[in-house]
Amino acid sequence: MKKYLYIIIFIVALGAFNACSDDDDFSTDKGMLLTLSTDKISFDTVFSQIGSATKQFRIYNRNSKSLRIESIELVNPEKSGFRMNIDGEKGTKLTNVEILKKDSLYGFVEVTVNPLDDGNPLLIEDSIRFTVNGNVQYLKLQAVGQDVFIWKNRAITQDSVLTNTKPILVYDSIVIKKGVRVTINEGVKFFMKDNSAIRVHGTINAFGSIEKPIVFRGERFDNIEGNVPYDNVPGQWDGIYIYSESYGNYMENLHARNAVRGMTFYTSDPLQKKAVMLNTVVQNTSEYGVTAINCNIDTSNCLFVNSKGAAMAIMGGEYSFLHCTIANYFRWSSRVEEALILSNSSETGQGVPLTKCDFINSIVYGSVTKELALYDNGSSGFNYKFINCLLKYTETAGDHFVNTIWNQDPLFADVKSNGTYTYSFELQKESPAINKADRAYSLSLPSDLRGKSRLSDTAPDLGCYEWTE
C-alpha cells in the first residue's frame, strides 16, 4: 500500500514540477509581441485638480510561450499628469512583469490636470512604453485639460464682474444676494455639477456676444453611449432661479442647456421690469424650459426648445416676444405638455392677470398635435396676441390671432437628431416661414440669433433664424 502511495506522490510532484517548468519557461524570442486592446486612450475635457474618470485597457500575450515584460513605464508622467495601474500595481515604471502564455493583464489609466495660467483647453499627451525581449511598443494617451475656478457654495455679497479668464466649475449653488449686481462678460462658461444651481436674489447682467456667448451647461464632456455626448443629455444640473425680489436682469447671448429646470422667474410685480432677454437660448431640459409667474419680461431673438414639459410657460404678467422660436421635439422620454403654455392662474390656482402677452414674427411648433395651450380661469385678465406667427394649434378666428400661418411644418433644418440628439432650428430653403415676417417690427431687430441680417430681403423670416443661402 505504501508503495502505491509513494508512486502517486511522485507522479503529482513530477506534474507540479513540469507545470512550474512550463510557466517559468519565459521566451526570449524577439518575434513574440504583446497585443494591446487599443493603441490609444483618449479622455475628453478634464478639469484641473479634479482628475479624470479611470479608463481600462488589457495587455494580451497570445503567444505559445510566457513572456517577462522588462518594463512598463509612463514616458513623461511628471509633465503630463497621467497615472497607471497594472494588475493592481501602481507606479510610473514597473519592471519584470510576468504574463503567462494565452493570458492577459488589466491596465488602468487616469489623469489630473496641473493648474495653468491659460484658460484655454490644453492637449495633454503621453505614452505607456512596453519593453519585452528588446521590442518596444507604445500605448498613446491623450486628454484635453482645462484649468478652472472651482466654486463650492459660493455666495456673492457685493457687486462683482465675472470675466472669461477661465471657466467656473460650480458645485452646489452660486447665490447672488439681494441688492447685489453681478455683471458677466462675454465668453464666461459655467460648468455645472449635478444638482448645482444659480440663485439670483439680486440682479444678473449677462453681456455675451454672438462669437463668445455666456454658457451654462453640464460638466461632462464624454459620451453617455456611442456617439451621444453628455452635452446633449438633459437633467445634468438644477437650473437658474430668479427670485421675487430680483428685478432689472439683462441676458444677452446667454445659452443654458441640459438643466432640469432651465430658468424660473418667481412671482413679481409686473409693473417693474423683471428681465430683458436678447439672443438667449434655453434648451434640452428634463422638466421645463422657462417658467415665469406674474413677471414683466421682454424677449427678442430667443430660442426656447426641447423639454419634457413646456419649453415656455407663462402664468400672468406682461410679456413681449419678437422673432422667437419656441419648439419642442424632446425625445428622451414621453412629453407631458405643449411647447407654449399661457395661463392667468399661478401653479397654486391663484388668479394672476395676463395683462399683455404679444408674440410677433415668431414660431410655435413641435412634435405633438397642438403646441399651444391656453388656460383662462374666466375671472382674471387674459390678454394675448399672435401677430404674423406660425402656430401649431387649432385654427381660430378673432383678434388674438393676426396673419397666422396655421399648422404648416416650419421645416427646421434638423429635428430628427441623427441618433445623437443634436438639433438645428434654422430654416430649410422650402420653409413656409421664409419672408413671412412683418418688416415694420423687424426694423428694431435687424439681425438674427447668429448676427445675420434679416433686412436684406423684402420681408424677413419668422422665428429667431433668418434663412440664408
NORJO-V935815 format. One record per pair of residues at least 24 apart in sequence whose C-alpha atoms are under 8 Angstrom apart, sorted by the first residue. I is the first residue (numbers start at 0). J is the second residue. Records with the same first field share a line. If there is no record, write none. Layout:
I = J + J
This chain:
22 = 65 + 99
23 = 65
24 = 64 + 65
25 = 64 + 65 + 66 + 67
26 = 64 + 65 + 66 + 67
27 = 66 + 132
28 = 132
29 = 131 + 132 + 133 + 134
31 = 62
32 = 60 + 62 + 131 + 134
33 = 58 + 59 + 60 + 61 + 136
34 = 58 + 59 + 60 + 61
35 = 59 + 138
37 = 138
38 = 137 + 138 + 139
39 = 138 + 139 + 140 + 141
40 = 138 + 139 + 140 + 141
41 = 140 + 141 + 142
42 = 141 + 142 + 143 + 221
43 = 142 + 143 + 220 + 221
44 = 120 + 142 + 143 + 144 + 145 + 219 + 220 + 221
45 = 110 + 111 + 112 + 142 + 143 + 144 + 145
46 = 111 + 112 + 144 + 145 + 146 + 147
47 = 111 + 112 + 113 + 114 + 144 + 145 + 146 + 147
48 = 111 + 112 + 113 + 114
49 = 111 + 112
50 = 109 + 110 + 111 + 112
51 = 109 + 110 + 111
52 = 109
53 = 107 + 108 + 109
54 = 107 + 108 + 109
55 = 105 + 106 + 107 + 108
56 = 105 + 106 + 107
57 = 103 + 104 + 105 + 106
58 = 103 + 104 + 105 + 106
59 = 101 + 102 + 103 + 104
60 = 98 + 99 + 100 + 101 + 102 + 103
61 = 100 + 101 + 102
62 = 100 + 101
63 = 100 + 101
64 = 99 + 100 + 101
65 = 97 + 98 + 99 + 100 + 101
66 = 97 + 98 + 99 + 100 + 131
67 = 95 + 96 + 97 + 98 + 131 + 132
68 = 94 + 95 + 96 + 97 + 98 + 129 + 130 + 131 + 132
69 = 94 + 95 + 96 + 129 + 130 + 131 + 132
70 = 94 + 95 + 96 + 128 + 129 + 130 + 131
71 = 96 + 127 + 128 + 129 + 130
72 = 127 + 128 + 129
73 = 125 + 126 + 127 + 128
74 = 125 + 126 + 127 + 128
75 = 125 + 126
76 = 125
79 = 110 + 112 + 123 + 124 + 125
80 = 110 + 111 + 112 + 113
81 = 108 + 109 + 110 + 111 + 125
82 = 108 + 109 + 110
83 = 107 + 108 + 109
84 = 108
110 = 142
112 = 144 + 145 + 146
113 = 146
114 = 146 + 147
115 = 146
116 = 146
117 = 146 + 164 + 165
118 = 145 + 146 + 147 + 163 + 164 + 165 + 166
119 = 145 + 146 + 165
120 = 144 + 145 + 146
121 = 145
155 = 179
160 = 184
161 = 187
162 = 186 + 187
163 = 187 + 188
166 = 190
168 = 192 + 218
169 = 195
170 = 195
171 = 195 + 196
172 = 196 + 197 + 198
173 = 197 + 198
174 = 198 + 199 + 200
175 = 199 + 200 + 201 + 202
176 = 200 + 201
177 = 201 + 202 + 244 + 245
178 = 202
180 = 204
182 = 206
183 = 207 + 213
184 = 213
185 = 211 + 212 + 213
186 = 211 + 212 + 213 + 214
187 = 212 + 213 + 214
188 = 213 + 214 + 215
189 = 214 + 215 + 216
190 = 215 + 216 + 217 + 218
191 = 215 + 216 + 217 + 218 + 235 + 236
192 = 217 + 218 + 235 + 236
193 = 217 + 235 + 236 + 237
194 = 235 + 236 + 237
195 = 236 + 237 + 238
196 = 236 + 237 + 238 + 239 + 240
197 = 238 + 239 + 240
198 = 239 + 240 + 241 + 242
199 = 239 + 240 + 241 + 242 + 245
200 = 241 + 242 + 243 + 244 + 245
201 = 244 + 245 + 246
202 = 245 + 246 + 247 + 248
203 = 247 + 248 + 249 + 250
204 = 248 + 249 + 250
205 = 249 + 250 + 251 + 252 + 253
206 = 249 + 250 + 251 + 252 + 253
207 = 250 + 251 + 252 + 253
208 = 251 + 252
209 = 252 + 448 + 449 + 450
212 = 252 + 253 + 254
213 = 252 + 253 + 254
214 = 253 + 254 + 255
215 = 253 + 254 + 255 + 256
216 = 255 + 256 + 257 + 258
217 = 256 + 257 + 258
226 = 419
227 = 418 + 419 + 420
228 = 419
230 = 257
231 = 257 + 283 + 419 + 420 + 421
232 = 257 + 283 + 420
233 = 257 + 258 + 259 + 283 + 284 + 285
234 = 258 + 259 + 260 + 284 + 285 + 286
235 = 259
237 = 261
238 = 262 + 263
239 = 263
240 = 264 + 265
241 = 265
242 = 266
243 = 267
245 = 273
246 = 271 + 272 + 273 + 274
247 = 272 + 273 + 274 + 275
248 = 273 + 274 + 275
249 = 274 + 275 + 276
250 = 274 + 275 + 276 + 277 + 279
251 = 276 + 277 + 278 + 279
252 = 277 + 278 + 279 + 280
253 = 278 + 279 + 280
254 = 279 + 280 + 281
255 = 280 + 281 + 282
256 = 280 + 281 + 282 + 283 + 284
257 = 282 + 283 + 284 + 285
258 = 283 + 284 + 285
259 = 284 + 285 + 286 + 287
260 = 284 + 285 + 286 + 287 + 288 + 289
261 = 287 + 288 + 289
262 = 288 + 289 + 290
263 = 289 + 290 + 291
264 = 289 + 290 + 291 + 292 + 294
265 = 291 + 292 + 293 + 294
266 = 291 + 292 + 293 + 294
267 = 292 + 293 + 294
268 = 293 + 294 + 295
269 = 293 + 294 + 295 + 316 + 317
270 = 295
271 = 295
272 = 296
276 = 301
277 = 301
278 = 302 + 448
282 = 306 + 310
283 = 329
287 = 311
290 = 314
292 = 316 + 345
293 = 317 + 351 + 352 + 353
294 = 318
298 = 323
299 = 323 + 444 + 463
300 = 324 + 447 + 448 + 462 + 463 + 464
301 = 448 + 463
302 = 463
304 = 328 + 338
305 = 329
306 = 334 + 338
307 = 331 + 332 + 333 + 334 + 335 + 336
308 = 334 + 335 + 336 + 337 + 338
309 = 335 + 336 + 337 + 338 + 339 + 340
310 = 337 + 338 + 339
311 = 338 + 339 + 340
312 = 339 + 340 + 341
313 = 340 + 341 + 342
314 = 341 + 342 + 343 + 344 + 345 + 346 + 351 + 353
315 = 341 + 342 + 343 + 344 + 345 + 350 + 351 + 352 + 353 + 354 + 381
316 = 351 + 352 + 353 + 354 + 355 + 356
317 = 353 + 354 + 355 + 356
318 = 355 + 356 + 357
319 = 355 + 356 + 357 + 358 + 359
320 = 356 + 357 + 358 + 359 + 361
321 = 358 + 359 + 360 + 361 + 440
322 = 359 + 360 + 361 + 362 + 441 + 461 + 462 + 463
323 = 360 + 361 + 362 + 461 + 462 + 463
324 = 361 + 362 + 363 + 462 + 463
325 = 361 + 362 + 363 + 364
326 = 362 + 363 + 364 + 365 + 370
327 = 364 + 365 + 366
328 = 365 + 366 + 414
330 = 420
337 = 367 + 369 + 370 + 371 + 372
338 = 363 + 364 + 365 + 370 + 371
339 = 363 + 370 + 371 + 372
340 = 371 + 372 + 373 + 374
341 = 371 + 372 + 373 + 374
342 = 373 + 374 + 375 + 376 + 381
343 = 374 + 375 + 376 + 379 + 380 + 381
344 = 374 + 375 + 376
350 = 376 + 378 + 379
351 = 379 + 380
352 = 379 + 380 + 381
353 = 379 + 380 + 381 + 382 + 383
354 = 380 + 381 + 382 + 383
355 = 381 + 382 + 383
356 = 382 + 383 + 384
357 = 383 + 384 + 385 + 386
358 = 383 + 384 + 385 + 386 + 388
359 = 385 + 386 + 387 + 388 + 440
360 = 386 + 387 + 388 + 435 + 436 + 437 + 440 + 460 + 461 + 462
361 = 387 + 388 + 389 + 461 + 462 + 463
362 = 388 + 389 + 390 + 409 + 461 + 462
363 = 388 + 389 + 390 + 391
364 = 389 + 390 + 391 + 408 + 409
365 = 391
368 = 392
369 = 393
387 = 435 + 436 + 437 + 461
388 = 436 + 461
389 = 432 + 461
407 = 431
424 = 464
425 = 464 + 465 + 466
426 = 464 + 465 + 466
427 = 466
428 = 466 + 468
432 = 460 + 461 + 462
433 = 459 + 460 + 461 + 465 + 466
434 = 458 + 459 + 460 + 461
435 = 459 + 460 + 461
436 = 460 + 461
